[in-house]
Amino acid sequence: MLGAGVLATLLLFTVLGGVTHTGATTNTGWFAVLVALTCIPFGGMLLTLGLAKWLRRRRLRIMR
């Protein structure tokens, strides 16, 4: 998910018309903004939770 948001942001700035002070310049650009604003925070949260779970399992495996 995090990768999809980053990809949407990169496409927004390079291919989809860019951003002005009032927002995206095209309809597809606005869709990319919505994808980026939903995927980046949610993907970051999932990545953080997954990393925490991996570290906990690793710590418990070492303590055995």
C-alpha positions in Angstrom: 0.0 0.0 0.0 2.8 2.4 0.9 4.3 1.8 -2.5 1.0 2.5 -4.3 0.8 5.9 -2.6 4.3 6.8 -3.4 3.8 5.8 -7.0 0.6 7.8 -7.2 2.5 10.9 -5.8 5.4 10.5 -8.3 2.9 10.1 -11.2 1.0 13.1 -10.0 4.1 15.3 -10.2 5.5 13.9 -13.4 2.8 12.6 -15.7 -0.6 13.7 -14.5 -0.2 17.5 -14.8 1.3 18.4 -11.5 0.0 20.5 -8.6 -0.7 24.2 -8.2 -1.5 26.1 -5.0 -5.2 25.2 -5.6 -4.7 21.5 -6.1 -4.2 19.1 -9.0 -4.7 20.4 -12.5 -6.5 17.4 -14.0 -9.2 15.0 -12.9 -6.8 12.1 -13.0 -4.5 14.2 -10.9 -7.2 14.6 -8.3 -7.7 10.8 -8.3 -3.9 10.4 -7.7 -4.1 12.8 -4.8 -6.9 10.7 -3.2 -5.0 7.5 -3.7 -1.8 9.0 -2.2 -3.6 10.5 0.8 -5.3 7.2 1.6 -2.5 4.7 0.8 0.5 6.5 2.3 -0.9 6.8 5.9 -2.6 3.4 5.9 0.4 1.7 4.3 2.7 3.3 6.7 0.6 2.1 9.6 0.5 -1.4 8.2 4.3 -1.4 7.6 4.9 -0.2 11.2 2.6 -2.8 12.7 4.2 -5.6 10.6 7.7 -4.5 11.5 6.7 -4.5 15.2 5.2 -8.0 14.9 8.3 -9.2 13.1 10.6 -7.8 15.8 8.5 -9.3 18.6 8.5 -12.7 17.1 12.3 -12.5 16.5 12.8 -11.5 20.1 10.6 -14.3 21.4 12.4 -16.8 19.2 15.8 -15.8 20.5 14.6 -16.0 24.2 13.5 -19.7 23.7 
